[in-house]
Amino acid sequence: MTTITDISQLDLSKSYTIADYLSWQMAEMVELIKGKIFKMSPAPRAGHQFVSSNVFGNLFTLLRKRNSKCGIFTAPFDVYLQGLDPKKTTVVQPDICIICDMNKIEDRGCVGAPDLIIEILSPSTLRKDIDIKFHLYEENGVREYWIVNPKEKQVLTHFLDFSTNLYVETGNYTEEIEIPIGIWEGSSILWSDIFKNMPV
């Protein structure tokens, strides 16, 4: 059997499983969504990295203040939304995720749905983050999903309605305001802290 070391060795029209994903030895990071391969975007732009650092820093500080047992992780970090069954077909790498059930954490990543996922938009990931991943996270029980747009300085927040298993938009933030964190009642991040020091 040929060892897969480069995405060019794969037929992108085919469907793959977690067993396939775990057998690859590629330097390039990819996601597997319902069997289909999605290349990770090229090196993130400066705005993306400013936002990622700001959000991570603020959430990490809140974790410490709350003495929370949750963990916070940044890409590259594998999330097996449907578990590690070799026949399953989804492995994603969210920009930032918070996991409060430490039983879901193992050496390979998170096995199951994180409590909060934050995706930071890049030009090449718009459709994936706004459409494909939105429904994927909704279907797999991710409690809270934020979409952050560095270009527009916008934060869209969604919380899962467990009576319908559908996301409800809880906020569309484009100006100075406290943004509540749904999974942690009473906690929030300032909109301006998310976009602090960003290049114009």
KEMAR-705651 format. One record per residue (C-alpha): x, y, z; residue number from 1. Coordinates in pm, 1 decimal. Example, Ala and Ser with C-alpha at 12.3 -4.5 7.8 and 13.67 -1.06 7.14 Angstrom:
REM residues 2
+----------+----------+----------+-----+
:     east :    north :       up :  nr :
+----------+----------+----------+-----+
:   1230.0 :   -450.0 :    780.0 :   1 :
:   1367.0 :   -106.0 :    714.0 :   2 :
+----------+----------+----------+-----+
//
This chain:
REM residues 200
+----------+----------+----------+-----+
:     east :    north :       up :  nr :
+----------+----------+----------+-----+
:      0.0 :      0.0 :      0.0 :   1 :
:    128.5 :    346.7 :    -93.9 :   2 :
:    190.9 :    580.4 :    199.6 :   3 :
:      1.2 :    904.0 :    139.7 :   4 :
:    236.2 :   1193.8 :    205.2 :   5 :
:     82.5 :   1461.4 :    -18.1 :   6 :
:   -273.3 :   1562.6 :    -98.4 :   7 :
:   -192.8 :   1535.5 :   -470.0 :   8 :
:   -184.6 :   1156.5 :   -421.7 :   9 :
:   -554.4 :   1154.5 :   -330.4 :  10 :
:   -857.6 :   1153.3 :   -556.6 :  11 :
:  -1056.2 :   1450.7 :   -423.5 :  12 :
:  -1373.4 :   1325.4 :   -591.6 :  13 :
:  -1379.2 :   1016.5 :   -368.9 :  14 :
:  -1512.2 :    977.9 :    -13.9 :  15 :
:  -1282.7 :    884.6 :    273.3 :  16 :
:  -1314.7 :    769.7 :    634.2 :  17 :
:  -1140.1 :    835.7 :    963.8 :  18 :
:   -941.8 :    515.7 :    904.8 :  19 :
:   -805.2 :    671.6 :    585.6 :  20 :
:   -739.5 :   1004.1 :    756.8 :  21 :
:   -540.0 :    842.2 :   1036.5 :  22 :
:   -327.4 :    650.2 :    786.6 :  23 :
:   -212.6 :    959.8 :    596.5 :  24 :
:    127.4 :   1108.3 :    673.5 :  25 :
:     89.8 :   1447.7 :    510.0 :  26 :
:    261.7 :   1768.3 :    611.1 :  27 :
:    -30.9 :   1966.6 :    471.9 :  28 :
:   -330.6 :   1987.8 :    705.9 :  29 :
:   -671.5 :   1884.8 :    572.3 :  30 :
:  -1021.8 :   1842.4 :    711.3 :  31 :
:  -1255.0 :   1554.7 :    634.9 :  32 :
:  -1621.1 :   1657.5 :    619.8 :  33 :
:  -1874.8 :   1386.2 :    546.0 :  34 :
:  -1609.7 :   1193.5 :    358.2 :  35 :
:  -1488.5 :   1480.9 :    144.2 :  36 :
:  -1143.4 :   1636.0 :    174.9 :  37 :
:  -1113.6 :   2008.1 :    234.9 :  38 :
:   -772.2 :   2170.8 :    217.8 :  39 :
:   -693.4 :   2404.2 :    502.2 :  40 :
:   -651.5 :   2761.1 :    381.6 :  41 :
:   -305.0 :   2896.7 :    301.0 :  42 :
:   -111.6 :   3065.6 :    581.5 :  43 :
:   -365.8 :   3289.8 :    758.6 :  44 :
:   -355.4 :   3663.1 :    694.3 :  45 :
:   -246.0 :   3906.6 :    963.6 :  46 :
:   -604.9 :   4004.3 :   1051.5 :  47 :
:   -695.0 :   3640.8 :   1109.9 :  48 :
:   -396.1 :   3595.2 :   1340.3 :  49 :
:   -464.9 :   3913.8 :   1537.8 :  50 :
:   -823.3 :   3799.6 :   1599.1 :  51 :
:   -719.1 :   3444.6 :   1686.5 :  52 :
:   -462.5 :   3567.6 :   1939.7 :  53 :
:   -704.8 :   3819.5 :   2091.9 :  54 :
:   -990.5 :   3571.9 :   2127.8 :  55 :
:   -767.4 :   3297.6 :   2265.3 :  56 :
:   -605.6 :   3535.1 :   2513.7 :  57 :
:   -937.1 :   3667.1 :   2643.1 :  58 :
:  -1093.5 :   3321.9 :   2672.1 :  59 :
:   -786.2 :   3181.9 :   2844.9 :  60 :
:   -795.5 :   3466.4 :   3097.7 :  61 :
:  -1163.9 :   3396.7 :   3163.8 :  62 :
:  -1088.7 :   3027.3 :   3211.9 :  63 :
:   -833.2 :   3114.0 :   3478.2 :  64 :
:  -1063.2 :   3363.3 :   3652.8 :  65 :
:  -1349.1 :   3117.2 :   3658.9 :  66 :
:  -1118.5 :   2839.2 :   3776.7 :  67 :
:  -1283.7 :   2642.3 :   3499.8 :  68 :
:  -1196.9 :   2282.4 :   3423.4 :  69 :
:  -1263.8 :   2347.3 :   3053.1 :  70 :
:   -980.4 :   2331.8 :   2801.6 :  71 :
:   -917.9 :   2573.4 :   2514.8 :  72 :
:   -748.6 :   2459.9 :   2195.3 :  73 :
:   -640.2 :   2620.4 :   1868.2 :  74 :
:   -580.0 :   2474.2 :   1522.8 :  75 :
:   -422.8 :   2249.4 :   1425.5 :  76 :
:   -624.1 :   2029.8 :   1664.0 :  77 :
:   -833.4 :   1737.2 :   1541.7 :  78 :
:  -1198.1 :   1722.8 :   1645.6 :  79 :
:  -1373.1 :   1392.3 :   1577.4 :  80 :
:  -1731.9 :   1514.6 :   1599.9 :  81 :
:  -1881.4 :   1170.0 :   1542.6 :  82 :
:  -1631.6 :    976.2 :   1751.4 :  83 :
:  -1333.0 :    762.4 :   1650.8 :  84 :
:  -1521.4 :    485.5 :   1472.9 :  85 :
:  -1292.1 :    412.9 :   1174.0 :  86 :
:  -1595.5 :    410.9 :    942.2 :  87 :
:  -1702.2 :    764.5 :   1037.4 :  88 :
:  -1627.7 :   1035.4 :    787.4 :  89 :
:  -1562.5 :   1364.2 :    967.4 :  90 :
:  -1255.2 :   1524.3 :   1126.0 :  91 :
:  -1238.4 :   1904.3 :   1155.9 :  92 :
:   -984.8 :   2154.1 :   1286.5 :  93 :
:  -1166.8 :   2458.1 :   1426.6 :  94 :
:   -970.7 :   2779.2 :   1470.8 :  95 :
:  -1057.5 :   2780.5 :   1843.1 :  96 :
:  -1265.4 :   2543.9 :   2053.6 :  97 :
:  -1354.9 :   2503.6 :   2419.4 :  98 :
:  -1420.9 :   2159.9 :   2564.8 :  99 :
:  -1560.5 :   2123.4 :   2915.2 : 100 :
:  -1590.5 :   1743.6 :   2929.1 : 101 :
:  -1232.3 :   1631.7 :   2975.5 : 102 :
:  -1335.1 :   1273.4 :   2899.3 : 103 :
:  -1356.7 :   1386.8 :   2536.0 : 104 :
:   -987.3 :   1478.5 :   2526.3 : 105 :
:   -734.2 :   1221.2 :   2420.1 : 106 :
:   -393.5 :   1228.4 :   2256.8 : 107 :
:   -534.0 :   1252.2 :   1902.8 : 108 :
:   -767.2 :   1540.3 :   1983.0 : 109 :
:  -1130.3 :   1582.4 :   2086.7 : 110 :
:  -1365.2 :   1287.6 :   2051.5 : 111 :
:  -1716.6 :   1431.3 :   2036.9 : 112 :
:  -1860.9 :   1780.5 :   2014.3 : 113 :
:  -1683.5 :   2075.7 :   2179.7 : 114 :
:  -1898.1 :   2313.1 :   2384.4 : 115 :
:  -1792.7 :   2622.7 :   2187.6 : 116 :
:  -1635.4 :   2653.4 :   1845.0 : 117 :
:  -1506.5 :   2977.2 :   1694.5 : 118 :
:  -1419.3 :   3000.2 :   1326.0 : 119 :
:  -1237.1 :   3306.8 :   1194.1 : 120 :
:  -1322.6 :   3379.9 :    833.5 : 121 :
:  -1064.0 :   3392.0 :    557.8 : 122 :
:  -1150.2 :   3458.8 :    192.7 : 123 :
:  -1098.1 :   3091.2 :    109.7 : 124 :
:  -1308.8 :   2958.6 :    401.2 : 125 :
:  -1623.1 :   3175.4 :    377.7 : 126 :
:  -1855.1 :   2911.6 :    233.3 : 127 :
:  -1714.2 :   2633.3 :    447.7 : 128 :
:  -1746.1 :   2823.7 :    777.1 : 129 :
:  -2078.7 :   2999.1 :    709.6 : 130 :
:  -2260.9 :   2711.5 :    543.2 : 131 :
:  -2095.8 :   2369.8 :    556.4 : 132 :
:  -1948.4 :   2389.0 :    904.5 : 133 :
:  -2248.8 :   2577.7 :   1042.5 : 134 :
:  -2476.3 :   2283.6 :    961.5 : 135 :
:  -2213.7 :   2027.1 :   1056.2 : 136 :
:  -2169.3 :   2174.1 :   1403.3 : 137 :
:  -2545.5 :   2211.0 :   1440.9 : 138 :
:  -2607.0 :   1846.0 :   1345.0 : 139 :
:  -2340.9 :   1718.8 :   1583.3 : 140 :
:  -2447.5 :   1908.9 :   1894.0 : 141 :
:  -2187.1 :   2184.4 :   1930.2 : 142 :
:  -2362.6 :   2403.0 :   2188.2 : 143 :
:  -2230.7 :   2740.1 :   2072.9 : 144 :
:  -2082.0 :   2858.0 :   1743.3 : 145 :
:  -1920.3 :   3193.6 :   1670.5 : 146 :
:  -1825.1 :   3318.0 :   1324.6 : 147 :
:  -1577.7 :   3606.7 :   1335.1 : 148 :
:  -1519.0 :   3821.4 :   1027.4 : 149 :
:  -1192.9 :   4019.4 :   1064.7 : 150 :
:  -1250.5 :   4222.5 :    747.7 : 151 :
:  -1593.3 :   4348.6 :    859.1 : 152 :
:  -1508.9 :   4340.2 :   1230.8 : 153 :
:  -1824.0 :   4137.0 :   1285.7 : 154 :
:  -1903.1 :   3857.3 :   1531.2 : 155 :
:  -2204.1 :   3631.8 :   1472.7 : 156 :
:  -2299.2 :   3411.3 :   1767.6 : 157 :
:  -2531.9 :   3109.8 :   1770.1 : 158 :
:  -2659.5 :   2882.3 :   2044.8 : 159 :
:  -2812.9 :   2538.8 :   1997.6 : 160 :
:  -3183.0 :   2510.2 :   2078.0 : 161 :
:  -3202.6 :   2158.2 :   2216.1 : 162 :
:  -3578.7 :   2141.0 :   2155.6 : 163 :
:  -3521.7 :   2165.9 :   1779.5 : 164 :
:  -3149.7 :   2083.4 :   1752.8 : 165 :
:  -3112.3 :   2397.6 :   1542.5 : 166 :
:  -2896.9 :   2703.8 :   1595.5 : 167 :
:  -3058.2 :   3028.6 :   1704.6 : 168 :
:  -2867.3 :   3346.1 :   1623.8 : 169 :
:  -2799.8 :   3512.2 :   1958.0 : 170 :
:  -2605.7 :   3815.2 :   1836.0 : 171 :
:  -2468.0 :   4007.8 :   1539.9 : 172 :
:  -2200.8 :   4238.1 :   1682.0 : 173 :
:  -2036.7 :   4514.4 :   1478.1 : 174 :
:  -1965.7 :   4782.1 :   1740.4 : 175 :
:  -1839.3 :   4835.7 :   2093.4 : 176 :
:  -2041.9 :   4607.4 :   2322.1 : 177 :
:  -2001.1 :   4312.9 :   2557.3 : 178 :
:  -2045.4 :   3981.9 :   2374.3 : 179 :
:  -2193.6 :   3718.3 :   2608.1 : 180 :
:  -2044.6 :   3369.9 :   2615.1 : 181 :
:  -2345.2 :   3140.0 :   2618.2 : 182 :
:  -2176.6 :   2836.2 :   2771.6 : 183 :
:  -2054.9 :   3045.6 :   3067.0 : 184 :
:  -2341.0 :   3241.8 :   3216.0 : 185 :
:  -2229.9 :   3587.5 :   3325.1 : 186 :
:  -1911.5 :   3591.1 :   3115.4 : 187 :
:  -1842.5 :   3803.6 :   2809.7 : 188 :
:  -1574.7 :   3947.7 :   2581.5 : 189 :
:  -1558.4 :   4307.8 :   2469.2 : 190 :
:  -1607.3 :   4346.3 :   2093.4 : 191 :
:  -1312.9 :   4587.3 :   2085.1 : 192 :
:  -1086.0 :   4331.9 :   2256.9 : 193 :
:  -1148.5 :   4084.8 :   1973.7 : 194 :
:  -1027.9 :   4330.8 :   1708.6 : 195 :
:   -764.2 :   4508.1 :   1918.7 : 196 :
:   -443.7 :   4617.3 :   1741.0 : 197 :
:   -563.3 :   4489.4 :   1404.9 : 198 :
:   -396.3 :   4648.8 :   1103.8 : 199 :
:   -627.9 :   4879.4 :    910.5 : 200 :
+----------+----------+----------+-----+
//
